[in-house]
Amino acid sequence: MLQASTIKFIKELKKNNNKPWFDANRKLYENAKADFASLVDAIITATSKFDNAISNLKAKDCMFRINRDVRFSKDKSPYKSNMGAYMNPGGKKVNTPGYYFQCEPGQSFAAGGLYVPEPEALAKVRQEIDYNFDEWKAIISNKNFKKYFAKVDGIEVLSRPPKGYEANNPAIEFLKMKSFIVSRQISDAELLDKKLVKEIARTFETMKPMTDFLNHAIQ
């Protein structure tokens, strides 16, 4: 679980997204960051019980900075209104299939999969789905999987079939995707619940067959 003070800090930061306020409340930020890091370490430990590949990770390997990159954005707010961590064998700097948790009051979620991979990796995933579509369908249509995730989100989807694939391909819905993401919303009440780590780990375990499929494809 997270401390109520962490959630309060993120809410206040969203209302006061400027450097003077942040500097004046840096101690509150440091406390919130430490609290979130403790949660991420607990999630890693729980997730490692069914995915040993991430057992070597520490929170610092997975957590993203609170500062926003505003160089190419019209929104010049200097800070994010969330705290997030990406857990895969290579940590946050490696874009391979893994698990993601984001804390943002009213918009928190646990997610996983593969987000906008490089063209070579994307081509491998598409080929794997094409060659083993029955296996892919079995994973994403599993009763427990569907209980947690409404659909696989492609984030960006091609309007036409990718090169080398026909429009009548049974897997065309997925072959057009540029990402392969599933997610589950986490309520503010869940953030404060002692079962939070257990619930996030259960969510990650449910998506693991999909992340295993994606990892197999690009490896």
N, C-alpha and C positions, 0 to 999 in steps of 0.2 A: 504494500500500500504506500501511497504518498502522504506526506503531511499536508494538512489543510493550508499551512503557511506557503507551501510551494505553489499550490493552485491559486492562492490569493495573489502571490507575487506575479504570476503570469498574467492574471486578469488586470492587475494594476499596470503592468508594463504595456499591455495592449492599449490602455487608455492614455499612457504617458510615454509614448515611444519617441524619446529624445535623449540625447547624451547627458544633459544636466540632471535630469531626473534619475537616469540610470546610475550616474556617478554618485549621486546623493544616497542611493539605495543599494550600493554595491554589496554591502554586507548581506542584505536580504537575498541578493542574487547568488552570492557564494553559498549561502545556506541552502537555497533551492537547488542549485547545481549539485551540491553534495548529496542532497536527498534523492535527486533523480539518478545520480550515479549509483547509489546504493541499490535502488530499484533495478537498474540495468544489470548490475552484478548478480542480483538475485534471479533475474530472468535468465541470464546466461547459465547459471548453475542449474536451474530447473530444466532449461531446454537441452542442456548437455546430457541429460539422462536418456534422451532418445536421439540426440544428434551430437555425437562425440566430436564431430569436426570443428565445433566452435568452443570446445572446452578450454582452449588456451587463451581465449579472449578476456580482456578486462574492459570495464566500462569506458575507459579513456580511448580504447581502440575503436569504439563504436559511436560515441556521442558526437553530434554535430555542434559547431560553434553557434552561439546565440546571435552573433553578428551577421547581418545580411550582406550579400554582395550586391551593391546598388549600382554598379558601373553601367549596366545595360538595362536598368529598370526605371520606369517612370515614377514608381513609388520609392521615394528616397528615405523611408523609415529605416533607421539604422539597425533595428533589432527584430528578430523573429518573435512572433507571439506564441511560440511553442518550444518544447524541448523534444528532440528526437534522437533515436539511436538505431543504427543499422548493424545487424549481426549476421555475419557470414565468415567463413574461414579466414578471409583476408582483411576483415574489418571494413570500416566505412569508406576507405579509399579505393576499394576494389569492387567493380560493378559485376558481381556474379550473383546467382540466385541466393536469396537469404531471407532474413526476417527483420521486420521494421516495427518499431513502436513509437508513437508520437503522442505527447501529452499537450493538449490544447483545450482548456475548459470549453465544453460544449461541442468540441470537434475532435476528441481523442479517438485513436484507432490503432488496432494491431493489423499489420499487413505483411505480405511477403510475395516473392516471385522474382521477376526479372524486369527492371525498369530501363527502357530505351537502351538496349545493348548496342554495341558497335555492329556495323553491317555484317562482318564475318560471323559473329556470334548469333546474330539474328537469323542469318541464312541457315546456320546449323540447327537452330531450334525449329524453324519452319520445315526443314527436311525431316527432322525427327518426328514432328507431328504428322507430316504427310505419310511417312513410312509406317508409323505405329499409331495411327489414329484410333484404333480400337482401344489401345492401352490408355491413351490420353482421355478418351471419352469415359472410360471406366473410372478414371481418377476423379474427373470433375463432375461426374454424375452420381458419385457415391453418396448414399443417403446422409451420412454424417458430414461429409464435405458440404453438401448443399444446405445442411442445417446451419452451418456457420457462414457460408459465403453465397451471396445471391448470384454472382457470375464472375467470370474471368474478365477483367477490364483491360482493354487494349491500349488505354490512354489516348494514343493516336492510332487511327485505322485508315488504311489505304482505301481510296474510292474504287480502285481497280485491282484485279489479282496481281500479286508480285510476279516479276519475270520468271518464267519457267512453270507457272501453274495456270490451270484452266479455271474458268469461272464456275464450272460444274463440279469442281473437286469437292468431295464431301466435307473436307476440312477447311473450305475456303474462308469461313467466318473467322477462324483462328490464324490462317495463313496471312490474312490482311493486317493482323495486329503488329504493332511496333513494340509493345510491352505485354507482359503476361502477369497481371497483378490480381490478387484477391485481398479483401480487407473486411474487417469487422469493427463496427463502432464500439467504443468504450465510453460508458456514461460517466458523469462526474461522480455519481454515487459509487460506481465500481472503482474509481481511482482511490477512493478513501476506504475501500473494503479490504480486510485482511486476506481475502481470497484473490486479490488482484494478480499476483504473480502466478498463482495456479491457473487462473483463467487465461492469462496471456500465453502461458506455456501450452495449455490445452489447445488454444487457437493455433499456435505454431505447429503443434504435433499434427493437427488435422490437415494443415496445408503441406506438410512434409512430403507426401507422395508426389505432389506437383513440383515442389522445388527439387526433389531428387530427379524427376524426369527432365527438368530443365538443365540441371547440372550435368546429367549424363549426356545430354545433347551437345553441350558446348565443350565438354572435356573429351 
